[in-house]
Amino acid sequence: MAKRASLREFQEALVRRLADAKSAPRRDLLGLNAGDAHWLVDLADAGEILPVPPLAAVPLTRHWFRGLANVRGTLYGVVDLSAFCGGALTPLAGSARLVLVAQRQGANCALLVNGTAGLRSPEDYEPDDTPPTHTHDWVSRHVRDLHGRHWHHIDVMRLIAHPEFLEASAA
């Protein structure tokens, strides 16, 4: 017979969990690894994270546009973040992931990354005054973590509106 909890025990447990959640550090950034770089996106701009499904190639597109992914009947254009930034193509196996972005804005696109670095707290970073090795106008800021690693914070809305991002055609 399953153990039954009283309503009072349930409410007390719920109050404890809510109090713990309020005192826990905010985790509203998602860390991504793409090529040799570390990236951050606001959790509100990141949708689902999933293993790379089969991709349908699209002819006459730039090398960084890796194709179309069918995710539960919805097609997403897949952009290889490393290749888009001038790095190597991301292998489609292993820890590679698709991060569905900008769903709330109606743009069905996904970023292909080498892997995720988990949820992060803004308090874990400080501004990085070192001039970046590469700059993109869709990067809102450059920060450094507690281990001295450089991170680039992506402004997803500026990325998906950037002319180069929108021009996947090789012509």
C-alpha positions, 0 to 999 in steps of 0.5 A, a space after each residue: 500500500 502506498 504511503 499517504 501524506 496528510 494535507 498538513 505534511 504536504 503543505 509544510 513540505 511545500 512551504 520548505 521547498 518554496 523557502 529553499 527556492 527563494 534563498 537559492 542563487 538565481 540560475 537564469 543563464 545557460 552556458 554553451 560550448 561552441 568551438 573553443 569559445 564559451 557562450 551564455 544565453 539568457 534562459 528566457 531566450 533558450 528553449 529546449 536542449 536536445 541531442 542532435 536529430 537527423 538533419 536534412 541538408 539544404 543545398 546552396 547554403 553557407 557551410 555554417 547552415 547545417 540543415 533542417 531538423 524536425 522536432 516533433 513535426 516543427 522544422 528548425 533551421 540549424 546554425 552551427 555556432 562555431 562555424 558561424 563565428 569562423 571556427 570549425 564545424 561541430 561534429 554531430 555526435 557525442 555531446 553535441 546539442 541543439 538549443 532551440 532559440 527564439 521560439 517565443 518570437 516565432 523564429 524556428 532556429 536552433 544553435 548547434 553547439 559542442 555541448 552545454 555547460 549547465 545553468 549559470 548564475 549572473 553572480 558567477 561572472 564579472 565584466 571582462 575588460 580584456 579586449 575580445 579576440 573577436 567581436 560580434 555586434 550580437 554579443 551584448 557583453 564579455 565576462 569572466 568566470 571565477 576560473 578566469 575563462 572568457 564568456 560571450 553573452 549572446 543577445 539572441 534577438 540581435 543574433 536572429 535579426 543580424 543580416 549575416 545570420 539571416 543570409 544563409 544562402 551561398 549565392 
